Amino acid sequence: MTDDEAQPAKPTYNEPITLTLRKPVKFGDRTVTQLTIRPVKAKYMRVLGGPNSALEQTLQMASKLTGEPSQVIDEIEGDDLRELMGHVNGFLFAIQGAGEKS
C-alpha cells in the first residue's frame, strides 16, 4: 500500500455503531435487520464480573485514583473509558511487576 492510498479509519468508541445483520433475526412480529451498538459505559461493564471481580476492582481503583465517586466513573464511555482503563491497568501491572525480583 502506498502513502497515497487511503488507510482504514481507526475504530472509535464514542459514537453508536450500526451493524447490518447478514442473516436477519425474526423476533415476534418483527424482523431485526440491524443492531445499533451504543458506546460502552463503565457501568455496563460491571455485569462482566461479580462484586469482587478484577473488573470491579479496576473500576473502584479508577475511582480512587481520580478522586471521583463511582457514579462518575460509571458514566465514562467510549474512547475515554478505554484510555482510563488502560492507565489504571498499566499502573496496576507496573506495581505488580515492581514486586517481582529477577
C-alpha positions as CSV (number, residue, x, y, z in Angstrom):
1,M,0.0,0.0,0.0
2,T,1.4,3.4,-0.9
3,D,1.1,6.6,1.1
4,D,-1.4,7.9,-1.4
5,E,-3.8,5.1,-0.7
6,A,-6.4,5.7,2.0
7,Q,-5.8,4.0,5.3
8,P,-8.8,2.4,7.0
9,A,-10.2,4.6,9.7
10,K,-9.4,3.7,13.3
11,P,-12.4,2.5,15.2
12,T,-13.9,5.0,17.6
13,Y,-15.9,4.0,20.6
14,N,-17.6,7.4,21.1
15,E,-20.4,7.0,18.6
16,P,-23.0,4.4,18.1
17,I,-22.1,1.7,15.6
18,T,-24.7,0.3,13.2
19,L,-24.3,-3.4,12.5
20,T,-26.3,-4.8,9.5
21,L,-27.1,-8.4,10.1
22,R,-26.1,-10.8,7.3
23,K,-28.9,-13.1,8.5
24,P,-31.9,-11.1,9.9
25,V,-33.5,-12.4,13.1
26,K,-37.2,-13.0,13.5
27,F,-38.5,-11.8,16.9
28,G,-42.2,-11.9,17.5
29,D,-43.9,-9.9,14.7
30,R,-40.8,-8.0,13.7
31,T,-37.6,-8.9,11.8
32,V,-34.4,-7.4,13.1
33,T,-32.1,-6.4,10.2
34,Q,-29.8,-4.0,12.1
35,L,-28.4,-3.6,15.5
36,T,-27.2,-0.2,16.9
37,I,-24.4,-0.7,19.4
38,R,-24.3,2.2,21.9
39,P,-21.0,3.5,23.3
40,V,-19.9,1.4,26.2
41,K,-20.1,3.0,29.6
42,A,-18.2,1.6,32.6
43,K,-21.5,0.7,34.4
44,Y,-22.4,-1.7,31.5
45,M,-19.1,-3.5,32.1
46,R,-19.9,-4.2,35.7
47,V,-22.0,-7.2,34.5
48,L,-18.8,-8.9,33.3
49,G,-17.8,-9.9,36.9
50,G,-19.1,-10.1,40.4
51,P,-18.6,-7.7,43.3
52,N,-15.0,-8.9,43.8
53,S,-14.0,-9.4,40.1
54,A,-10.9,-7.9,38.7
55,L,-13.0,-5.6,36.5
56,E,-14.9,-4.3,39.6
57,Q,-11.7,-3.8,41.4
58,T,-10.2,-1.9,38.4
59,L,-13.3,0.4,38.3
60,Q,-13.0,1.0,42.0
61,M,-9.3,1.8,41.6
62,A,-10.2,4.3,38.9
63,S,-12.5,6.0,41.3
64,K,-9.8,6.1,44.0
65,L,-7.1,7.3,41.6
66,T,-9.2,10.1,40.1
67,G,-10.9,11.1,43.3
68,E,-14.3,10.8,41.6
69,P,-17.2,8.8,43.0
70,S,-18.0,5.5,41.3
71,Q,-21.2,7.2,39.9
72,V,-19.0,9.5,37.8
73,I,-16.7,6.6,36.7
74,D,-19.8,4.6,35.7
75,E,-20.8,7.3,33.2
76,I,-17.4,7.4,31.4
77,E,-17.8,5.9,27.9
78,G,-16.1,5.1,24.6
79,D,-12.5,6.1,24.0
80,D,-12.4,7.9,27.3
81,L,-13.2,4.7,29.1
82,R,-10.7,2.7,27.1
83,E,-8.0,5.2,27.9
84,L,-8.9,5.4,31.6
85,M,-8.9,1.6,31.9
86,G,-5.6,1.5,30.1
87,H,-3.9,3.9,32.5
88,V,-5.3,2.2,35.6
89,N,-4.4,-1.3,34.3
90,G,-0.9,0.0,33.3
91,F,-0.4,1.3,36.8
92,L,-1.6,-1.9,38.5
93,F,0.6,-4.1,36.3
94,A,3.6,-1.8,36.9
95,I,3.1,-2.2,40.7
96,Q,2.8,-5.9,40.4
97,G,5.9,-6.1,38.3
98,A,7.8,-3.9,40.8
99,G,7.3,-6.6,43.5
100,E,8.9,-9.4,41.4
101,K,12.6,-10.0,41.6
102,S,14.6,-11.3,38.6
